[in-house]
Amino acid sequence: MRTRTPPYNTGKVLIGSKYHPQPEYPMSDFEYRLQESMLKKEDQALAAVDLLCWLIAAMLLVWLFMVAK
């Protein structure tokens, strides 16, 4: 393994000299499908909340027009 030059040298402590990035492990097919299904459920939940908000707004507008008459 080659040594890297640390980004900062304060004269006493070499900042960043002990840093090693975490290794990235490839995801298995199961992990990929699990993550994908969880993200889709969140998207569906957000779409349901958006639809509910639009329905409430539409009902509020209809009610305001009925009261204004």
Wavefront OBJ file of the C-alpha trace (Angstrom):
o trace
v 0.000 0.000 0.000
v 1.414 3.378 -0.888
v 1.585 6.150 1.643
v -0.413 9.241 1.019
v 0.709 12.732 1.854
v -1.604 14.112 4.543
v -3.467 17.269 3.582
v -2.252 19.321 6.554
v 1.036 19.419 8.405
v 0.887 21.553 11.548
v 4.440 20.726 12.555
v 3.364 18.571 15.506
v 0.464 16.471 14.276
v -0.139 15.205 10.766
v -3.862 15.774 10.384
v -5.533 13.143 8.275
v -2.587 10.729 8.272
v -4.599 7.916 9.937
v -7.708 8.295 7.773
v -8.725 5.308 5.689
v -11.984 5.458 3.735
v -14.464 2.696 4.459
v -14.471 -0.010 1.819
v -17.540 -0.232 -0.382
v -19.045 -3.678 -0.641
v -21.137 -4.695 -3.635
v -24.830 -5.227 -2.936
v -26.354 -8.615 -3.521
v -29.481 -9.000 -5.648
v -31.567 -9.493 -2.515
v -30.260 -6.296 -0.918
v -30.863 -4.377 -4.133
v -34.470 -5.625 -4.410
v -35.093 -4.907 -0.716
v -33.842 -1.338 -1.019
v -35.788 -0.784 -4.218
v -39.031 -2.051 -2.667
v -38.598 0.193 0.377
v -37.983 3.255 -1.789
v -41.038 2.499 -3.923
v -43.198 2.248 -0.792
v -41.988 5.687 0.302
v -42.822 7.117 -3.126
v -46.300 5.582 -2.994
v -46.854 6.966 0.510
v -45.789 10.445 -0.601
v -48.089 10.241 -3.620
v -50.990 9.318 -1.332
v -50.280 12.296 0.940
v -50.079 14.606 -2.084
v -53.407 13.303 -3.377
v -55.014 13.803 0.023
v -53.754 17.400 0.191
v -55.131 18.149 -3.297
v -58.504 16.677 -2.366
v -58.690 18.752 0.810
v -57.730 21.895 -1.126
v -60.381 21.194 -3.779
v -63.058 20.586 -1.129
v -62.045 23.812 0.609
v -62.388 25.771 -2.639
v -65.812 24.272 -3.336
v -66.902 25.109 0.204
v -65.619 28.701 -0.143
v -67.583 29.174 -3.378
v -70.712 27.763 -1.754
v -70.397 30.113 1.225
v -69.688 33.125 -0.998
v -73.040 32.763 -2.794
l 1 2 3 4 5 6 7 8 9 10 11 12 13 14 15 16 17 18 19 20 21 22 23 24 25 26 27 28 29 30 31 32 33 34 35 36 37 38 39 40 41 42 43 44 45 46 47 48 49 50 51 52 53 54 55 56 57 58 59 60 61 62 63 64 65 66 67 68 69
